[in-house]
Amino acid sequence: VMGIVQDTLTAVRKFTKRDVFLERGEVMNLLMFLSTWDGKMPQPAILKPRPLWTGKQVFSLIIPGHINVIRTHSTHP
């Protein structure tokens, strides 16, 4: 069981907003810290004037594929 602290939740929200774009170097710097990264990068969301990746694309690479989310609350079962 794992909960998200407010700082983490705020950072994830800002990182995955619609207007967040990252350049190749920024994406590479983030992905280098992943032990599971196979060296492949997704296609950039924007190609011109320069390749840009969205925060959502990068976040999808960071989160492992076997994550399950169960949303429950004691007052709203």
Secondary structure, DSSP 8 states (H G I E B T S, - for coil): -----HHHHHHHHHHTSTT-EE-HHHHHHHHTT-TT--S-----SB-SSS-BEEHHHHHHHHS-TT------BTTB-
